[in-house]
Amino acid sequence: MTVADRLAELGLTLPAVAAPVAAYVPAVVTGRYVYTAGQLPFVDGSLPVTGKVGGAVDAETATAQARVAALNALAAVESVAGSLERVARIVKVTVFVASDASFTGQPGVANGASTLVGDVFGDAGVHARSAVGVAVLPLDAPVEVELVVELTD
């Protein structure tokens, strides 16, 4: 099954690559690796949810937003790799969670991104991960996701 078939089976469509909100590019290729910039959970150019997780944003909503941000990161990967069929494996996922001071469920929120890449890539989606609580993210986003991806050639 191709990655495109898997995405269709999951009812997912890659969005357009989100426009950078500052002076950077969405992703770069070096050697056989793609590094994405941090991707916010934009939907049609805007953030559907803002605020701190554990405060204005509950963990379940943040987990869903991490999934959206990961899908945006895959769009950034495709934009520089030419095709997601070139993905040999997802090496690393980093998820930043804008957290209320008392919130400690960052790993659960990060599962939204991890589950997405696992669903899309199967064994090639098994990855190392960091889930980091931060005080604030750009545009008051609740989550931000970065990927490191190895390409086949």
C-alpha positions as CSV (number, residue, x, y, z in Angstrom):
1,M,0.0,0.0,0.0
2,T,1.3,3.4,-0.9
3,V,1.5,6.3,1.5
4,A,-1.2,8.1,-0.6
5,D,-3.4,5.0,-0.3
6,R,-2.8,4.9,3.5
7,L,-3.7,8.6,3.8
8,A,-6.9,8.0,1.8
9,E,-7.8,5.0,3.9
10,L,-7.4,7.1,7.0
11,G,-9.6,9.9,5.5
12,L,-6.7,12.3,5.5
13,T,-5.6,14.8,2.9
14,L,-2.3,16.6,3.0
15,P,-3.0,20.4,3.4
16,A,-1.1,23.1,1.5
17,V,2.2,23.9,3.2
18,A,1.6,26.5,5.9
19,A,3.3,29.8,5.1
20,P,6.1,30.7,7.4
21,V,5.2,33.2,10.1
22,A,8.8,34.6,10.2
23,A,12.1,34.3,8.4
24,Y,12.5,30.6,7.8
25,V,11.4,27.8,5.4
26,P,9.0,25.0,6.2
27,A,11.5,22.3,5.6
28,V,15.1,21.6,4.4
29,V,16.8,18.6,2.9
30,T,20.4,17.8,3.8
31,G,21.8,14.5,2.6
32,R,19.1,11.9,3.1
33,Y,17.3,13.8,5.8
34,V,14.5,16.3,6.0
35,Y,14.2,18.6,8.9
36,T,11.0,20.5,9.3
37,A,10.5,23.8,11.0
38,G,8.1,23.8,13.8
39,Q,4.6,23.3,12.4
40,L,1.6,24.8,14.0
41,P,-1.9,23.2,13.8
42,F,-3.1,25.6,11.0
43,V,-6.3,24.7,9.3
44,D,-7.0,26.8,6.1
45,G,-4.4,29.4,7.3
46,S,-5.6,30.0,10.8
47,L,-5.4,28.4,14.2
48,P,-8.8,26.9,15.2
49,V,-7.7,26.6,18.9
50,T,-5.4,28.9,21.0
51,G,-4.3,29.0,24.6
52,K,-2.4,27.0,27.2
53,V,-3.0,23.2,27.6
54,G,-4.3,22.5,31.0
55,G,-5.9,26.0,31.0
56,A,-8.1,27.2,28.1
57,V,-7.3,24.1,26.1
58,D,-8.0,20.6,27.4
59,A,-5.6,17.7,26.8
60,E,-7.9,15.9,24.3
61,T,-8.2,19.0,22.1
62,A,-4.5,19.5,22.3
63,T,-3.9,15.9,21.3
64,A,-6.1,16.4,18.2
65,Q,-4.2,19.7,17.4
66,A,-0.9,17.8,17.6
67,R,-2.2,15.4,15.0
68,V,-3.1,18.4,12.7
69,A,0.3,19.9,13.3
70,A,2.0,16.6,12.4
71,L,-0.1,16.4,9.1
72,N,1.1,19.9,8.3
73,A,4.7,18.7,9.0
74,L,4.2,15.8,6.5
75,A,3.0,18.4,3.9
76,A,6.3,20.3,4.5
77,V,8.3,17.1,4.1
78,E,6.5,16.3,0.8
79,S,7.2,19.9,-0.4
80,V,10.9,19.3,-0.3
81,A,11.1,15.5,-0.9
82,G,8.8,15.5,-3.9
83,S,6.8,12.6,-2.5
84,L,6.1,10.9,0.8
85,E,6.8,7.6,-1.0
86,R,10.5,8.6,-0.5
87,V,10.2,8.4,3.3
88,A,12.3,5.5,4.6
89,R,11.4,6.3,8.2
90,I,10.4,8.9,10.7
91,V,13.5,9.4,12.8
92,K,12.4,11.9,15.4
93,V,9.2,13.8,16.4
94,T,9.5,16.8,18.7
95,V,6.2,18.2,20.2
96,F,6.1,21.4,22.1
97,V,3.1,21.9,24.3
98,A,2.2,25.4,25.5
99,S,1.4,24.3,29.1
100,D,-0.4,25.8,32.1
101,A,2.1,25.7,35.0
102,S,0.4,22.7,36.6
103,F,0.0,20.7,33.4
104,T,2.2,17.5,33.2
105,G,0.5,15.5,30.4
106,Q,2.8,16.5,27.5
107,P,3.5,12.9,26.5
108,G,-0.2,12.2,26.1
109,V,-0.6,15.3,23.9
110,A,2.4,14.3,21.9
111,N,0.7,11.0,21.1
112,G,-1.5,12.8,18.7
113,A,1.5,13.4,16.4
114,S,3.1,10.0,17.1
115,T,0.0,8.1,16.4
116,L,-0.5,10.0,13.1
117,V,2.9,9.1,11.7
118,G,2.5,5.6,12.9
119,D,-0.9,5.2,11.2
120,V,0.5,6.7,8.0
121,F,3.9,4.9,7.8
122,G,3.5,1.7,9.9
123,D,6.8,0.3,11.0
124,A,8.6,3.2,9.2
125,G,6.7,5.6,11.5
126,V,8.3,4.2,14.7
127,H,10.4,7.1,16.0
128,A,12.3,8.7,18.9
129,R,10.4,11.6,20.5
130,S,10.6,14.5,22.8
131,A,7.5,16.1,24.4
132,V,8.4,19.5,25.8
133,G,6.2,21.8,27.9
134,V,6.8,25.5,27.2
135,A,5.4,28.8,28.5
136,V,4.1,30.0,25.1
137,L,4.2,29.2,21.4
138,P,3.9,31.5,18.4
139,L,0.5,33.0,17.8
140,D,-0.6,31.4,21.1
141,A,-0.8,28.0,19.5
142,P,-1.3,25.1,22.0
143,V,1.2,22.8,20.2
144,E,4.0,22.8,17.6
145,V,5.5,19.8,15.9
146,E,8.9,19.2,14.3
147,L,9.9,16.1,12.3
148,V,13.2,14.6,11.3
149,V,12.7,12.2,8.3
150,E,15.1,9.9,6.5
151,L,14.6,9.5,2.8
152,T,15.2,6.4,0.7
153,D,17.6,8.2,-1.8
